[in-house]
Amino acid sequence: MKPFPTLVFLAALFPSLACAAPAGAEASRSPENLNLAQAERQAADLKQGMSIEDVQALLGKPRRTALKSSGASAPGTLQWTYNWAGALSTPGSLRIDFVSKTPNAWYVNSWEWSNY
């Protein structure tokens, strides 16, 4: 038996196998291109205490932002609003409220879906 031709064949085949995508793998989508159903699935991963960067990586940039002051000494609440078109023209809207523990360090405090 001659193992050399078999080894050459396997060595030539291996690089092409390394580049193959796993079966059933879904192409990744940027958060800004999510539809309502995808956004709902992504939003299920929201957790209290997440940073702004974590939320932006999960859902993309918000459509609207607002800062609500709660007095001179407290930093207030930062609100991000996301909007998506839904089935049968029913939009979905997600509002995320952030609080600040230190200056310029905002963390998720709560979130709420509306227009259902």
ZAMARGU-4260 file (C-alpha; in steps of 0.2 Angstrom, whole numbers, plus 5000, padded with zeros to 4 digits):
<rodrens>
0) 5000/5000/5000 | 5006/5017/4996 | 5001/5030/5009 | 5010/5045/5000 | 4997/5048/4987
5) 4983/5047/5000 | 4992/5060/5011 | 4995/5072/4997 | 4976/5071/4992 | 4971/5074/5011
10) 4984/5089/5012 | 4976/5097/4996 | 4959/5094/5002 | 4961/5101/5020 | 4962/5120/5016
15) 4946/5119/5007 | 4937/5111/5021 | 4944/5124/5033 | 4935/5138/5024 | 4918/5129/5022
20) 4905/5137/5033 | 4895/5125/5045 | 4879/5118/5038 | 4864/5129/5043 | 4874/5144/5048
25) 4865/5160/5045 | 4873/5175/5038 | 4876/5188/5051 | 4866/5204/5050 | 4871/5221/5056
30) 4860/5227/5070 | 4854/5242/5060 | 4846/5230/5047 | 4835/5221/5059 | 4817/5218/5056
35) 4804/5218/5070 | 4805/5199/5073 | 4824/5199/5073 | 4824/5214/5085 | 4813/5206/5097
40) 4824/5190/5097 | 4839/5201/5100 | 4831/5212/5113 | 4828/5196/5123 | 4846/5197/5127
45) 4845/5214/5136 | 4850/5214/5154 | 4850/5226/5167 | 4867/5234/5170 | 4873/5232/5151
50) 4884/5246/5145 | 4879/5258/5130 | 4892/5249/5120 | 4884/5232/5123 | 4867/5238/5119
55) 4873/5246/5103 | 4882/5230/5098 | 4866/5220/5101 | 4853/5232/5093 | 4863/5245/5083
60) 4862/5264/5085 | 4846/5271/5092 | 4833/5281/5081 | 4831/5294/5095 | 4839/5299/5111
65) 4834/5309/5125 | 4841/5315/5142 | 4829/5318/5156 | 4836/5327/5171 | 4831/5323/5188
70) 4839/5338/5197 | 4855/5347/5199 | 4865/5334/5208 | 4858/5318/5199 | 4863/5315/5181
75) 4846/5309/5176 | 4841/5296/5164 | 4847/5293/5146 | 4833/5286/5134 | 4836/5277/5118
80) 4822/5273/5106 | 4822/5260/5093 | 4808/5259/5080 | 4804/5245/5067 | 4791/5241/5055
85) 4781/5226/5060 | 4769/5214/5051 | 4753/5222/5044 | 4761/5240/5046 | 4760/5238/5065
90) 4777/5246/5071 | 4786/5240/5086 | 4795/5253/5097 | 4808/5249/5111 | 4813/5262/5124
95) 4829/5258/5134 | 4832/5269/5150 | 4850/5271/5155 | 4856/5277/5172 | 4874/5284/5176
100) 4884/5277/5190 | 4899/5288/5186 | 4901/5302/5174 | 4900/5296/5156 | 4896/5278/5161
105) 4878/5274/5157 | 4870/5257/5161 | 4854/5249/5156 | 4841/5252/5170 | 4825/5247/5161
110) 4817/5244/5144 | 4799/5244/5137 | 4791/5239/5121 | 4776/5249/5115 | 4764/5250/5100
115) 4758/5232/5103
</rodrens>
